[in-house]
């Protein structure tokens, strides 16, 4: 008798990246230069979760990149460049973030993304933009998108008072706090998307970032937000915290909890 063993090998679908897709038409020369995004996706696969990722850099520097920690994870990544201070005004920067997220809602299905699983995240300045466009609904409403359709906001050490770069432009010191219309904290509301707030170590974060983040979490709880979680990453400073924070982001994107009933 001849025993024939057939090995069946399943090959993973190839990951591809499409670079420098313009997302903000008719916004001027500087926008044409900066307002581009990259899409990292798995060819031939549909209904995957999506992470729209905003880079850090204090709103004055930085460039888009596909985070290595999100590659090969069955996640579509949309990495976004946006205009920077001082060449752009802060409302233009926030508007860029909203336009990029709106682009994802309107276009990601052609790359295999599920519009019901669009997560918005970013580190530092990127976390600030994540919070602003997710909490102040007018930014996305301009593009016909309801901010509450975002599956979750996952800011990595994002400023929640008015951003220090904007305060500096007004002649304020980094240690002088301000909460105005450009502060995510100003826009807290109980019906915002799910929030997963991540901070570095309180003794190693920059400019009291842990404490303002903790207050942000507490006030969301006070106003009745039903699904807000905060993590402090002990031993990690402001820059270092991003690496372990990606583990938490993937946990919520790949294994999401059931959506909360807002009326319960």
C-alpha positions in Angstrom: 0.0 0.0 0.0 1.3 3.4 -0.9 0.5 6.2 1.6 0.1 9.5 -0.1 0.2 12.6 2.1 -0.9 15.8 0.6 0.2 19.0 2.3 -2.1 21.9 1.9 -0.4 25.3 2.3 -2.5 28.4 2.8 -0.6 31.4 1.7 -1.3 34.7 3.4 -2.7 37.5 1.3 0.0 40.0 0.3 0.2 43.3 2.1 0.5 46.4 -0.1 1.0 50.1 0.5 -0.4 52.9 -1.7 1.4 56.1 -1.0 0.7 59.8 -1.2 -3.0 59.8 -1.9 -4.3 63.4 -1.8 -7.2 63.8 0.6 -7.9 67.5 0.8 -8.7 69.1 -2.5 -8.8 72.9 -3.1 -7.2 73.8 0.3 -4.2 75.7 -1.2 -0.6 75.1 -2.2 0.6 74.0 1.3 -2.2 71.6 1.7 -1.4 70.1 -1.7 2.1 69.5 -0.4 1.2 68.1 3.0 -2.3 66.7 2.8 -1.5 63.2 1.6 -1.9 59.8 3.2 -0.7 56.2 2.7 -2.9 53.1 2.9 -1.5 49.8 4.1 -3.8 47.0 3.3 -4.1 43.3 2.7 -4.8 42.5 -0.9 -7.9 40.4 -1.6 -9.3 40.6 2.0 -12.5 42.4 2.9 -14.2 43.8 6.0 -11.0 44.4 8.0 -10.7 47.0 10.8 -9.0 50.3 10.0 -6.7 52.5 12.0 -6.3 56.1 10.9 -3.0 57.1 12.4 -1.7 60.6 13.0 2.0 61.2 13.7 3.4 63.2 16.5 5.8 66.2 16.5 4.2 68.9 18.5 2.0 70.1 15.6 5.2 71.7 14.2 7.1 68.7 12.7 6.8 65.0 11.8 5.8 62.9 8.8 3.4 60.0 8.1 4.6 56.5 8.4 3.0 53.0 8.8 3.8 52.0 12.4 5.8 48.8 12.3 3.8 47.5 15.2 0.6 47.5 13.1 2.0 45.7 10.1 1.0 42.1 9.4 -1.8 42.3 11.9 -4.9 42.0 9.6 -5.4 45.8 10.2 -5.7 48.4 7.4 -3.6 51.4 8.3 -4.2 54.9 7.0 -1.1 57.0 7.8 -1.7 60.8 7.5 0.4 63.9 6.9 -1.2 67.2 7.8 -0.3 70.8 7.7 2.0 72.1 10.4 2.3 75.2 12.6 3.4 77.9 12.2 3.0 77.7 8.4 -0.7 76.7 8.9 -3.2 77.9 11.5 -4.4 75.5 14.1 -8.0 75.3 12.7 -6.4 74.2 9.3 -4.5 71.5 11.0 -7.6 70.1 12.8 -9.5 70.4 9.6 -6.9 68.3 7.8 -7.3 65.6 10.4 -11.1 65.6 9.9 -10.7 65.6 6.1 -8.4 62.5 6.4 -10.8 60.6 8.6 -13.7 61.5 6.2 -11.6 60.2 3.3 -11.3 56.9 5.1 -15.1 56.6 5.7 -15.7 57.4 2.0 -12.9 55.4 0.4 -11.6 52.6 2.6 -14.1 50.0 1.4 -12.2 49.8 -1.9 -9.1 48.6 0.1 -11.1 46.0 2.0 -11.9 48.1 5.1 -15.1 48.0 7.1 -16.5 51.5 7.6 -18.1 50.3 10.9 -14.6 49.5 12.3 -12.7 52.7 11.7 -10.5 53.5 14.7 -8.7 56.9 15.1 -5.4 57.0 16.9 -2.1 59.0 17.1 0.8 59.8 19.3 1.3 63.1 21.1 0.1 65.8 18.6 -1.6 62.9 16.8 -3.4 62.0 20.0 -4.5 65.7 20.3 -5.9 65.6 16.8 -7.6 62.3 17.5 -9.4 63.8 20.5 -10.3 67.0 18.8 -12.1 65.6 15.7 -13.7 62.8 17.7 -15.2 65.1 20.5 -16.0 68.3 18.7 -18.4 67.0 16.1 -18.3 70.1 13.8 -15.0 69.1 12.2 -16.2 65.9 10.7 -19.8 67.2 10.1 -18.2 69.6 7.6 -17.5 66.5 5.5 -20.8 64.8 6.1 -19.5 62.4 8.6 -20.9 61.8 12.1 -18.0 61.6 14.6 -19.9 59.1 16.6 -19.5 56.6 13.7 -15.9 56.2 14.8 -15.4 52.8 16.4 -13.1 54.2 19.1 -10.7 57.0 19.8 -7.3 55.8 21.0 -5.0 58.7 21.8 -1.4 58.0 22.9 -0.4 60.7 25.3 -2.5 63.3 23.5 -2.8 66.8 24.8 -6.3 67.5 26.2 -5.9 71.1 27.3 -5.2 73.6 24.5 -2.1 72.4 22.7 1.2 73.9 23.9 2.3 74.8 20.4 -0.8 77.0 20.0 -0.3 78.5 23.5 3.3 79.3 22.5 2.0 81.1 19.4 0.0 83.3 21.7 3.0 84.1 23.9 2.0 81.7 26.7 4.4 79.6 28.6 4.3 75.8 28.4 3.4 75.7 32.1 0.4 78.1 31.6 -2.7 76.0 31.0 -5.6 77.0 28.8 -8.9 75.3 28.1 -10.7 76.9 25.2 -12.4 75.8 22.0 -9.1 74.2 20.9 -9.0 71.9 23.9 -10.5 68.4 23.7 -11.4 68.7 27.4 -13.7 71.6 26.4 -15.8 69.2 24.3 -16.2 66.2 26.6 -19.7 64.6 26.2 -21.3 61.3 27.3 -22.2 60.1 23.8 -18.7 60.4 22.3 -17.2 57.3 20.7 -15.5 54.6 22.8 -12.4 56.1 24.4 -9.1 54.3 25.2 -6.8 56.8 26.7 -3.1 55.9 27.1 -0.4 57.8 29.0 3.2 57.2 29.9 4.5 57.1 33.4 3.2 60.0 35.5 6.8 60.7 36.7 8.3 60.6 33.2 5.6 62.1 31.0 6.1 65.7 29.7 4.4 68.8 31.1 2.0 67.1 33.5 0.6 65.1 30.6 -0.5 62.2 32.9 -2.4 64.5 35.2 -4.3 66.3 32.5 -5.0 62.9 30.9 -6.3 61.5 34.2 -8.5 64.6 34.6 -9.8 64.0 31.1 -10.7 60.4 31.9 -12.3 61.4 35.2 -14.5 64.1 33.6 -15.6 61.8 30.9 -16.7 59.4 33.6 -18.4 62.3 35.5 -20.5 63.4 32.5 -21.6 59.8 32.1 -19.6 58.4 29.2 -20.2 54.6 29.5 -17.1 53.3 27.8 -13.9 55.1 28.6 -10.7 53.3 29.8 -7.3 54.8 30.8 -3.9 53.1 31.0 -0.8 54.4 32.6 2.3 52.7 31.2 4.7 52.6 34.1 8.4 53.1 33.4 7.8 54.7 29.9 8.4 58.3 29.1 6.5 60.4 26.5 8.4 59.1 23.5 8.9 55.5 24.8 5.2 54.9 25.6 4.1 54.6 22.0 5.7 51.1 21.5 3.8 49.3 24.3 0.7 51.4 23.6 0.4 49.8 20.1 -0.2 46.5 21.9 -3.3 48.0 23.6 -4.5 49.6 20.4 -4.3 46.2 18.6 -6.1 44.6 21.5 -9.1 46.9 21.1 -9.1 46.8 17.3 -8.7 43.1 16.8 -10.7 41.9 19.8 -13.3 44.7 20.4 -15.8 44.5 23.2 -19.5 44.7 22.2 -20.8 48.2 21.5 -22.3 49.8 24.6 -26.0 50.6 24.8 -26.0 54.4 25.3 -29.6 54.3 26.6 -29.1 51.7 29.3 
